[in-house]
Amino acid sequence: MTESLRLSISDLTALLARVVVGVVFIAHGLPKAADLNGTAQGFEAMGIPFPQFSALLGAVIEVGAGVALIVGFALPLAGLLLTFMMGAAYFFAHVGDPLVGGFELPLVLAVAALALGFSGGRYSVDRLLPWGRVRQESGAAESVSA
């Protein structure tokens, strides 16, 4: 397999992973956005501080960063925000739960979002923006010098 083909496959699988993980976050965020009062009540029952604000913030992060992950915009920030959300989900809803049937979904989503945020492939909006072009150019320079 040529290096170029391997890189193309790697970028395609990263895109597929970003789409799947992003859709999962959006699917969890839309119900929060559709019923902010109900979400805030649930957050209050779990002891989440500032439940109204937290409900809005959770919905915005899960939907907004989920979309950003899919299209590949501000990937490191999107990955960090989604990882933060899953850390909060663990802390407020899953602490003390077993791995299986407990906190495996937040754990997998957190790690996947973080990994994709920092290595989400070339097929992204970021690659069209100045910070993406700089990264591409420095990556090309590193591979030539190696």
CNS distance restraints for C-alpha pairs under 8 A (distance, minus, plus):
assign (resid   1 and name CA) (resid   5 and name CA) 6.54 0.50 0.50
assign (resid   1 and name CA) (resid   6 and name CA) 6.59 0.50 0.50
assign (resid   2 and name CA) (resid   6 and name CA) 6.24 0.50 0.50
assign (resid   3 and name CA) (resid   7 and name CA) 6.16 0.50 0.50
assign (resid   4 and name CA) (resid   8 and name CA) 6.21 0.50 0.50
assign (resid   5 and name CA) (resid   9 and name CA) 6.17 0.50 0.50
assign (resid   6 and name CA) (resid  10 and name CA) 6.09 0.50 0.50
assign (resid   7 and name CA) (resid  11 and name CA) 6.09 0.50 0.50
assign (resid   8 and name CA) (resid  12 and name CA) 6.14 0.50 0.50
assign (resid   9 and name CA) (resid  13 and name CA) 6.13 0.50 0.50
assign (resid  10 and name CA) (resid  14 and name CA) 6.16 0.50 0.50
assign (resid  10 and name CA) (resid 121 and name CA) 7.17 0.50 0.50
assign (resid  11 and name CA) (resid  15 and name CA) 6.17 0.50 0.50
assign (resid  11 and name CA) (resid 120 and name CA) 7.44 0.50 0.50
assign (resid  11 and name CA) (resid 121 and name CA) 4.48 0.50 0.50
assign (resid  11 and name CA) (resid 122 and name CA) 5.75 0.50 0.50
assign (resid  11 and name CA) (resid 123 and name CA) 6.42 0.50 0.50
assign (resid  12 and name CA) (resid  16 and name CA) 6.19 0.50 0.50
assign (resid  12 and name CA) (resid 121 and name CA) 7.48 0.50 0.50
assign (resid  12 and name CA) (resid 123 and name CA) 7.42 0.50 0.50
assign (resid  13 and name CA) (resid  17 and name CA) 6.09 0.50 0.50
assign (resid  14 and name CA) (resid  18 and name CA) 6.08 0.50 0.50
assign (resid  14 and name CA) (resid 116 and name CA) 7.10 0.50 0.50
assign (resid  14 and name CA) (resid 119 and name CA) 7.82 0.50 0.50
assign (resid  14 and name CA) (resid 120 and name CA) 5.39 0.50 0.50
assign (resid  14 and name CA) (resid 121 and name CA) 5.45 0.50 0.50
assign (resid  15 and name CA) (resid  19 and name CA) 6.17 0.50 0.50
assign (resid  15 and name CA) (resid  70 and name CA) 7.47 0.50 0.50
assign (resid  15 and name CA) (resid 120 and name CA) 6.76 0.50 0.50
assign (resid  15 and name CA) (resid 121 and name CA) 6.58 0.50 0.50
assign (resid  15 and name CA) (resid 123 and name CA) 6.52 0.50 0.50
assign (resid  15 and name CA) (resid 124 and name CA) 7.89 0.50 0.50
assign (resid  16 and name CA) (resid  20 and name CA) 6.22 0.50 0.50
assign (resid  17 and name CA) (resid  21 and name CA) 5.98 0.50 0.50
assign (resid  17 and name CA) (resid 116 and name CA) 7.74 0.50 0.50
assign (resid  18 and name CA) (resid  22 and name CA) 5.71 0.50 0.50
assign (resid  18 and name CA) (resid  69 and name CA) 5.73 0.50 0.50
assign (resid  18 and name CA) (resid  70 and name CA) 5.17 0.50 0.50
assign (resid  18 and name CA) (resid  72 and name CA) 7.87 0.50 0.50
assign (resid  18 and name CA) (resid 113 and name CA) 7.90 0.50 0.50
assign (resid  18 and name CA) (resid 116 and name CA) 6.51 0.50 0.50
assign (resid  18 and name CA) (resid 120 and name CA) 7.01 0.50 0.50
assign (resid  19 and name CA) (resid  23 and name CA) 6.00 0.50 0.50
assign (resid  19 and name CA) (resid  69 and name CA) 7.19 0.50 0.50
assign (resid  19 and name CA) (resid  70 and name CA) 4.64 0.50 0.50
assign (resid  19 and name CA) (resid  71 and name CA) 7.90 0.50 0.50
assign (resid  20 and name CA) (resid  24 and name CA) 6.37 0.50 0.50
assign (resid  20 and name CA) (resid  70 and name CA) 7.97 0.50 0.50
assign (resid  21 and name CA) (resid  25 and name CA) 6.41 0.50 0.50
assign (resid  21 and name CA) (resid  66 and name CA) 7.56 0.50 0.50
assign (resid  21 and name CA) (resid  69 and name CA) 7.97 0.50 0.50
assign (resid  21 and name CA) (resid  70 and name CA) 7.97 0.50 0.50
assign (resid  21 and name CA) (resid 109 and name CA) 7.03 0.50 0.50
assign (resid  21 and name CA) (resid 112 and name CA) 7.39 0.50 0.50
assign (resid  21 and name CA) (resid 113 and name CA) 7.15 0.50 0.50
assign (resid  22 and name CA) (resid  26 and name CA) 6.19 0.50 0.50
assign (resid  22 and name CA) (resid  65 and name CA) 7.71 0.50 0.50
assign (resid  22 and name CA) (resid  66 and name CA) 4.18 0.50 0.50
assign (resid  22 and name CA) (resid  67 and name CA) 6.18 0.50 0.50
assign (resid  22 and name CA) (resid  68 and name CA) 7.90 0.50 0.50
assign (resid  22 and name CA) (resid  69 and name CA) 5.62 0.50 0.50
assign (resid  22 and name CA) (resid  70 and name CA) 5.39 0.50 0.50
assign (resid  23 and name CA) (resid  27 and name CA) 5.97 0.50 0.50
assign (resid  23 and name CA) (resid  66 and name CA) 6.57 0.50 0.50
assign (resid  23 and name CA) (resid  67 and name CA) 7.77 0.50 0.50
assign (resid  23 and name CA) (resid  70 and name CA) 7.64 0.50 0.50
assign (resid  24 and name CA) (resid  28 and name CA) 6.34 0.50 0.50
assign (resid  24 and name CA) (resid  66 and name CA) 7.87 0.50 0.50
assign (resid  25 and name CA) (resid  29 and name CA) 6.05 0.50 0.50
assign (resid  25 and name CA) (resid  62 and name CA) 5.23 0.50 0.50
assign (resid  25 and name CA) (resid  63 and name CA) 6.48 0.50 0.50
assign (resid  25 and name CA) (resid  66 and name CA) 5.40 0.50 0.50
assign (resid  26 and name CA) (resid  30 and name CA) 5.90 0.50 0.50
assign (resid  26 and name CA) (resid  62 and name CA) 5.72 0.50 0.50
assign (resid  26 and name CA) (resid  63 and name CA) 4.52 0.50 0.50
assign (resid  26 and name CA) (resid  64 and name CA) 7.86 0.50 0.50
assign (resid  26 and name CA) (resid  66 and name CA) 5.49 0.50 0.50
assign (resid  26 and name CA) (resid  67 and name CA) 7.24 0.50 0.50
assign (resid  27 and name CA) (resid  31 and name CA) 7.34 0.50 0.50
assign (resid  27 and name CA) (resid  63 and name CA) 7.91 0.50 0.50
assign (resid  28 and name CA) (resid  32 and name CA) 7.17 0.50 0.50
assign (resid  28 and name CA) (resid  62 and name CA) 7.04 0.50 0.50
assign (resid  29 and name CA) (resid  33 and name CA) 6.30 0.50 0.50
assign (resid  29 and name CA) (resid  58 and name CA) 7.06 0.50 0.50
assign (resid  29 and name CA) (resid  59 and name CA) 4.71 0.50 0.50
assign (resid  29 and name CA) (resid  60 and name CA) 7.36 0.50 0.50
assign (resid  29 and name CA) (resid  61 and name CA) 7.78 0.50 0.50
assign (resid  29 and name CA) (resid  62 and name CA) 4.86 0.50 0.50
assign (resid  29 and name CA) (resid  63 and name CA) 5.21 0.50 0.50
assign (resid  30 and name CA) (resid  34 and name CA) 6.03 0.50 0.50
assign (resid  30 and name CA) (resid  59 and name CA) 6.65 0.50 0.50
assign (resid  30 and name CA) (resid  63 and name CA) 6.54 0.50 0.50
assign (resid  31 and name CA) (resid  35 and name CA) 6.20 0.50 0.50
assign (resid  32 and name CA) (resid  36 and name CA) 5.61 0.50 0.50
assign (resid  32 and name CA) (resid  38 and name CA) 7.94 0.50 0.50
assign (resid  32 and name CA) (resid  39 and name CA) 5.64 0.50 0.50
assign (resid  32 and name CA) (resid  55 and name CA) 6.79 0.50 0.50
assign (resid  32 and name CA) (resid  56 and name CA) 7.73 0.50 0.50
assign (resid  32 and name CA) (resid  58 and name CA) 7.54 0.50 0.50
assign (resid  32 and name CA) (resid  59 and name CA) 5.37 0.50 0.50
assign (resid  33 and name CA) (resid  55 and name CA) 7.86 0.50 0.50
assign (resid  33 and name CA) (resid  56 and name CA) 6.91 0.50 0.50
assign (resid  33 and name CA) (resid  59 and name CA) 5.17 0.50 0.50
assign (resid  33 and name CA) (resid  60 and name CA) 7.55 0.50 0.50
assign (resid  35 and name CA) (resid  39 and name CA) 6.09 0.50 0.50
assign (resid  36 and name CA) (resid  40 and name CA) 5.93 0.50 0.50
assign (resid  36 and name CA) (resid  52 and name CA) 7.34 0.50 0.50
assign (resid  36 and name CA) (resid  55 and name CA) 6.03 0.50 0.50
assign (resid  36 and name CA) (resid  56 and name CA) 6.56 0.50 0.50
assign (resid  37 and name CA) (resid  41 and name CA) 6.19 0.50 0.50
assign (resid  37 and name CA) (resid  52 and name CA) 7.14 0.50 0.50
assign (resid  38 and name CA) (resid  42 and name CA) 6.26 0.50 0.50
assign (resid  39 and name CA) (resid  43 and name CA) 6.06 0.50 0.50
assign (resid  39 and name CA) (resid  55 and name CA) 5.79 0.50 0.50
assign (resid  40 and name CA) (resid  44 and name CA) 6.00 0.50 0.50
assign (resid  40 and name CA) (resid  51 and name CA) 4.76 0.50 0.50
assign (resid  40 and name CA) (resid  52 and name CA) 4.92 0.50 0.50
assign (resid  40 and name CA) (resid  53 and name CA) 7.95 0.50 0.50
assign (resid  40 and name CA) (resid  54 and name CA) 7.27 0.50 0.50
assign (resid  40 and name CA) (resid  55 and name CA) 5.23 0.50 0.50
assign (resid  41 and name CA) (resid  45 and name CA) 6.25 0.50 0.50
assign (resid  41 and name CA) (resid  51 and name CA) 7.07 0.50 0.50
assign (resid  42 and name CA) (resid  46 and name CA) 6.42 0.50 0.50
assign (resid  43 and name CA) (resid  47 and name CA) 6.37 0.50 0.50
assign (resid  43 and name CA) (resid  48 and name CA) 5.25 0.50 0.50
assign (resid  43 and name CA) (resid  49 and name CA) 7.99 0.50 0.50
assign (resid  43 and name CA) (resid  51 and name CA) 5.44 0.50 0.50
assign (resid  43 and name CA) (resid  54 and name CA) 7.67 0.50 0.50
assign (resid  43 and name CA) (resid  55 and name CA) 7.09 0.50 0.50
assign (resid  44 and name CA) (resid  48 and name CA) 5.49 0.50 0.50
assign (resid  44 and name CA) (resid  49 and name CA) 7.13 0.50 0.50
assign (resid  44 and name CA) (resid  50 and name CA) 7.80 0.50 0.50
assign (resid  44 and name CA) (resid  51 and name CA) 5.31 0.50 0.50
assign (resid  46 and name CA) (resid  92 and name CA) 6.32 0.50 0.50
assign (resid  46 and name CA) (resid  93 and name CA) 6.86 0.50 0.50
assign (resid  47 and name CA) (resid  92 and name CA) 7.17 0.50 0.50
assign (resid  48 and name CA) (resid  54 and name CA) 7.45 0.50 0.50
assign (resid  48 and name CA) (resid  92 and name CA) 6.71 0.50 0.50
assign (resid  49 and name CA) (resid  54 and name CA) 7.22 0.50 0.50
assign (resid  50 and name CA) (resid  54 and name CA) 5.83 0.50 0.50
assign (resid  51 and name CA) (resid  55 and name CA) 5.86 0.50 0.50
assign (resid  52 and name CA) (resid  56 and name CA) 6.44 0.50 0.50
assign (resid  53 and name CA) (resid  57 and name CA) 6.00 0.50 0.50
assign (resid  54 and name CA) (resid  58 and name CA) 5.83 0.50 0.50
assign (resid  55 and name CA) (resid  59 and name CA) 6.17 0.50 0.50
assign (resid  56 and name CA) (resid  60 and name CA) 6.11 0.50 0.50
assign (resid  57 and name CA) (resid  61 and name CA) 5.99 0.50 0.50
assign (resid  58 and name CA) (resid  62 and name CA) 5.99 0.50 0.50
assign (resid  58 and name CA) (resid  85 and name CA) 7.03 0.50 0.50
assign (resid  59 and name CA) (resid  63 and name CA) 5.98 0.50 0.50
assign (resid  59 and name CA) (resid  64 and name CA) 7.99 0.50 0.50
assign (resid  60 and name CA) (resid  64 and name CA) 5.38 0.50 0.50
assign (resid  60 and name CA) (resid  65 and name CA) 7.65 0.50 0.50
assign (resid  61 and name CA) (resid  65 and name CA) 5.25 0.50 0.50
assign (resid  61 and name CA) (resid  66 and name CA) 7.44 0.50 0.50
assign (resid  61 and name CA) (resid  81 and name CA) 6.71 0.50 0.50
assign (resid  61 and name CA) (resid  82 and name CA) 6.84 0.50 0.50
assign (resid  61 and name CA) (resid  85 and name CA) 7.66 0.50 0.50
assign (resid  62 and name CA) (resid  66 and name CA) 5.51 0.50 0.50
assign (resid  62 and name CA) (resid  82 and name CA) 6.63 0.50 0.50
assign (resid  62 and name CA) (resid  85 and name CA) 7.72 0.50 0.50
assign (resid  63 and name CA) (resid  67 and name CA) 6.14 0.50 0.50
assign (resid  64 and name CA) (resid  68 and name CA) 6.19 0.50 0.50
assign (resid  65 and name CA) (resid  69 and name CA) 5.93 0.50 0.50
assign (resid  65 and name CA) (resid  78 and name CA) 4.82 0.50 0.50
assign (resid  65 and name CA) (resid  79 and name CA) 7.58 0.50 0.50
assign (resid  65 and name CA) (resid  81 and name CA) 7.05 0.50 0.50
assign (resid  65 and name CA) (resid  82 and name CA) 6.69 0.50 0.50
assign (resid  66 and name CA) (resid  70 and name CA) 6.35 0.50 0.50
assign (resid  66 and name CA) (resid  78 and name CA) 7.42 0.50 0.50
assign (resid  66 and name CA) (resid  82 and name CA) 7.79 0.50 0.50
assign (resid  67 and name CA) (resid  71 and name CA) 6.34 0.50 0.50
assign (resid  68 and name CA) (resid  72 and name CA) 5.58 0.50 0.50
assign (resid  68 and name CA) (resid  73 and name CA) 4.85 0.50 0.50
assign (resid  68 and name CA) (resid  74 and name CA) 6.77 0.50 0.50
assign (resid  68 and name CA) (resid  75 and name CA) 6.89 0.50 0.50
assign (resid  68 and name CA) (resid  78 and name CA) 6.33 0.50 0.50
assign (resid  69 and name CA) (resid  73 and name CA) 6.47 0.50 0.50
assign (resid  69 and name CA) (resid  74 and name CA) 7.94 0.50 0.50
assign (resid  69 and name CA) (resid  75 and name CA) 6.04 0.50 0.50
assign (resid  69 and name CA) (resid  78 and name CA) 6.17 0.50 0.50
assign (resid  69 and name CA) (resid  79 and name CA) 7.31 0.50 0.50
assign (resid  69 and name CA) (resid 113 and name CA) 7.92 0.50 0.50
assign (resid  69 and name CA) (resid 116 and name CA) 7.84 0.50 0.50
assign (resid  69 and name CA) (resid 117 and name CA) 7.21 0.50 0.50
assign (resid  71 and name CA) (resid 124 and name CA) 5.82 0.50 0.50
assign (resid  71 and name CA) (resid 125 and name CA) 6.11 0.50 0.50
assign (resid  72 and name CA) (resid 120 and name CA) 7.23 0.50 0.50
assign (resid  72 and name CA) (resid 123 and name CA) 7.37 0.50 0.50
assign (resid  72 and name CA) (resid 124 and name CA) 4.16 0.50 0.50
assign (resid  72 and name CA) (resid 125 and name CA) 5.09 0.50 0.50
assign (resid  72 and name CA) (resid 126 and name CA) 5.90 0.50 0.50
assign (resid  73 and name CA) (resid  78 and name CA) 7.80 0.50 0.50
assign (resid  73 and name CA) (resid 124 and name CA) 6.69 0.50 0.50
assign (resid  73 and name CA) (resid 125 and name CA) 5.24 0.50 0.50
assign (resid  73 and name CA) (resid 126 and name CA) 5.13 0.50 0.50
assign (resid  74 and name CA) (resid  78 and name CA) 6.11 0.50 0.50
assign (resid  74 and name CA) (resid 126 and name CA) 6.30 0.50 0.50
assign (resid  75 and name CA) (resid  79 and name CA) 5.96 0.50 0.50
assign (resid  75 and name CA) (resid 116 and name CA) 7.38 0.50 0.50
assign (resid  75 and name CA) (resid 117 and name CA) 4.36 0.50 0.50
assign (resid  75 and name CA) (resid 118 and name CA) 6.57 0.50 0.50
assign (resid  75 and name CA) (resid 120 and name CA) 7.19 0.50 0.50
assign (resid  75 and name CA) (resid 126 and name CA) 7.34 0.50 0.50
assign (resid  76 and name CA) (resid  80 and name CA) 6.14 0.50 0.50
assign (resid  76 and name CA) (resid 114 and name CA) 7.43 0.50 0.50
assign (resid  76 and name CA) (resid 117 and name CA) 4.27 0.50 0.50
assign (resid  76 and name CA) (resid 118 and name CA) 5.23 0.50 0.50
assign (resid  77 and name CA) (resid  81 and name CA) 6.08 0.50 0.50
assign (resid  77 and name CA) (resid 117 and name CA) 7.05 0.50 0.50
assign (resid  78 and name CA) (resid  82 and name CA) 6.13 0.50 0.50
assign (resid  78 and name CA) (resid 113 and name CA) 7.69 0.50 0.50
assign (resid  78 and name CA) (resid 117 and name CA) 6.30 0.50 0.50
assign (resid  79 and name CA) (resid  83 and name CA) 6.05 0.50 0.50
assign (resid  79 and name CA) (resid 113 and name CA) 4.65 0.50 0.50
assign (resid  79 and name CA) (resid 114 and name CA) 4.46 0.50 0.50
assign (resid  79 and name CA) (resid 115 and name CA) 7.34 0.50 0.50
assign (resid  79 and name CA) (resid 116 and name CA) 6.68 0.50 0.50
assign (resid  79 and name CA) (resid 117 and name CA) 4.21 0.50 0.50
assign (resid  79 and name CA) (resid 118 and name CA) 7.32 0.50 0.50
assign (resid  80 and name CA) (resid  84 and name CA) 6.08 0.50 0.50
assign (resid  80 and name CA) (resid 113 and name CA) 7.41 0.50 0.50
assign (resid  80 and name CA) (resid 114 and name CA) 5.92 0.50 0.50
assign (resid  80 and name CA) (resid 117 and name CA) 7.19 0.50 0.50
assign (resid  81 and name CA) (resid  85 and name CA) 6.27 0.50 0.50
assign (resid  82 and name CA) (resid  86 and name CA) 6.33 0.50 0.50
assign (resid  82 and name CA) (resid 110 and name CA) 6.48 0.50 0.50
assign (resid  82 and name CA) (resid 113 and name CA) 6.25 0.50 0.50
assign (resid  82 and name CA) (resid 114 and name CA) 7.62 0.50 0.50
assign (resid  83 and name CA) (resid  87 and name CA) 6.14 0.50 0.50
assign (resid  83 and name CA) (resid 109 and name CA) 7.46 0.50 0.50
assign (resid  83 and name CA) (resid 110 and name CA) 4.28 0.50 0.50
assign (resid  83 and name CA) (resid 111 and name CA) 6.92 0.50 0.50
assign (resid  83 and name CA) (resid 113 and name CA) 6.24 0.50 0.50
assign (resid  83 and name CA) (resid 114 and name CA) 6.10 0.50 0.50
assign (resid  84 and name CA) (resid  88 and name CA) 6.24 0.50 0.50
assign (resid  84 and name CA) (resid 110 and name CA) 7.61 0.50 0.50
assign (resid  85 and name CA) (resid  89 and name CA) 6.14 0.50 0.50
assign (resid  85 and name CA) (resid 110 and name CA) 7.92 0.50 0.50
assign (resid  86 and name CA) (resid  90 and name CA) 6.09 0.50 0.50
assign (resid  86 and name CA) (resid 106 and name CA) 5.14 0.50 0.50
assign (resid  86 and name CA) (resid 107 and name CA) 7.02 0.50 0.50
assign (resid  86 and name CA) (resid 109 and name CA) 7.12 0.50 0.50
assign (resid  86 and name CA) (resid 110 and name CA) 5.49 0.50 0.50
assign (resid  87 and name CA) (resid  91 and name CA) 6.16 0.50 0.50
assign (resid  87 and name CA) (resid 106 and name CA) 7.50 0.50 0.50
assign (resid  87 and name CA) (resid 110 and name CA) 7.29 0.50 0.50
assign (resid  88 and name CA) (resid  92 and name CA) 5.95 0.50 0.50
assign (resid  88 and name CA) (resid  93 and name CA) 7.99 0.50 0.50
assign (resid  89 and name CA) (resid  93 and name CA) 5.42 0.50 0.50
assign (resid  89 and name CA) (resid  94 and name CA) 6.72 0.50 0.50
assign (resid  89 and name CA) (resid 106 and name CA) 6.92 0.50 0.50
assign (resid  90 and name CA) (resid  94 and name CA) 4.53 0.50 0.50
assign (resid  90 and name CA) (resid  95 and name CA) 5.71 0.50 0.50
assign (resid  90 and name CA) (resid 103 and name CA) 6.56 0.50 0.50
assign (resid  90 and name CA) (resid 106 and name CA) 6.63 0.50 0.50
assign (resid  90 and name CA) (resid 107 and name CA) 7.93 0.50 0.50
assign (resid  91 and name CA) (resid  95 and name CA) 5.34 0.50 0.50
assign (resid  94 and name CA) (resid 102 and name CA) 6.37 0.50 0.50
assign (resid  94 and name CA) (resid 103 and name CA) 5.67 0.50 0.50
assign (resid  95 and name CA) (resid 103 and name CA) 7.90 0.50 0.50
assign (resid  97 and name CA) (resid 101 and name CA) 7.86 0.50 0.50
assign (resid  97 and name CA) (resid 102 and name CA) 4.96 0.50 0.50
assign (resid  97 and name CA) (resid 103 and name CA) 6.34 0.50 0.50
assign (resid  98 and name CA) (resid 102 and name CA) 5.09 0.50 0.50
assign (resid  98 and name CA) (resid 103 and name CA) 6.71 0.50 0.50
assign (resid  99 and name CA) (resid 103 and name CA) 5.32 0.50 0.50
assign (resid  99 and name CA) (resid 104 and name CA) 5.38 0.50 0.50
assign (resid 100 and name CA) (resid 104 and name CA) 6.04 0.50 0.50
assign (resid 103 and name CA) (resid 107 and name CA) 6.16 0.50 0.50
assign (resid 104 and name CA) (resid 108 and name CA) 6.00 0.50 0.50
assign (resid 105 and name CA) (resid 109 and name CA) 6.00 0.50 0.50
assign (resid 106 and name CA) (resid 110 and name CA) 5.88 0.50 0.50
assign (resid 107 and name CA) (resid 111 and name CA) 6.28 0.50 0.50
assign (resid 108 and name CA) (resid 112 and name CA) 5.95 0.50 0.50
assign (resid 109 and name CA) (resid 113 and name CA) 5.91 0.50 0.50
assign (resid 110 and name CA) (resid 114 and name CA) 6.17 0.50 0.50
assign (resid 111 and name CA) (resid 115 and name CA) 6.05 0.50 0.50
assign (resid 112 and name CA) (resid 116 and name CA) 5.96 0.50 0.50
assign (resid 113 and name CA) (resid 117 and name CA) 5.81 0.50 0.50
assign (resid 114 and name CA) (resid 118 and name CA) 6.49 0.50 0.50
assign (resid 115 and name CA) (resid 119 and name CA) 5.98 0.50 0.50
assign (resid 115 and name CA) (resid 120 and name CA) 7.45 0.50 0.50
assign (resid 116 and name CA) (resid 120 and name CA) 4.38 0.50 0.50
assign (resid 116 and name CA) (resid 121 and name CA) 8.00 0.50 0.50
assign (resid 120 and name CA) (resid 124 and name CA) 7.68 0.50 0.50
assign (resid 122 and name CA) (resid 127 and name CA) 6.31 0.50 0.50
assign (resid 123 and name CA) (resid 127 and name CA) 7.21 0.50 0.50
assign (resid 124 and name CA) (resid 128 and name CA) 7.46 0.50 0.50
assign (resid 125 and name CA) (resid 129 and name CA) 6.88 0.50 0.50
assign (resid 126 and name CA) (resid 130 and name CA) 7.94 0.50 0.50
assign (resid 126 and name CA) (resid 131 and name CA) 7.03 0.50 0.50
assign (resid 126 and name CA) (resid 132 and name CA) 5.03 0.50 0.50
assign (resid 127 and name CA) (resid 131 and name CA) 7.45 0.50 0.50
assign (resid 127 and name CA) (resid 132 and name CA) 4.04 0.50 0.50
assign (resid 127 and name CA) (resid 133 and name CA) 5.71 0.50 0.50
assign (resid 127 and name CA) (resid 136 and name CA) 7.53 0.50 0.50
assign (resid 128 and name CA) (resid 132 and name CA) 6.23 0.50 0.50
assign (resid 128 and name CA) (resid 133 and name CA) 6.60 0.50 0.50
assign (resid 129 and name CA) (resid 133 and name CA) 6.30 0.50 0.50
assign (resid 130 and name CA) (resid 134 and name CA) 6.24 0.50 0.50
assign (resid 131 and name CA) (resid 135 and name CA) 6.33 0.50 0.50
assign (resid 132 and name CA) (resid 136 and name CA) 6.17 0.50 0.50
assign (resid 133 and name CA) (resid 137 and name CA) 6.07 0.50 0.50
assign (resid 134 and name CA) (resid 138 and name CA) 6.11 0.50 0.50
assign (resid 135 and name CA) (resid 139 and name CA) 5.97 0.50 0.50
assign (resid 136 and name CA) (resid 140 and name CA) 6.09 0.50 0.50
assign (resid 137 and name CA) (resid 141 and name CA) 6.15 0.50 0.50
assign (resid 138 and name CA) (resid 142 and name CA) 6.09 0.50 0.50
assign (resid 139 and name CA) (resid 143 and name CA) 6.23 0.50 0.50
assign (resid 140 and name CA) (resid 144 and name CA) 6.20 0.50 0.50
assign (resid 141 and name CA) (resid 145 and name CA) 6.18 0.50 0.50
assign (resid 142 and name CA) (resid 146 and name CA) 6.02 0.50 0.50
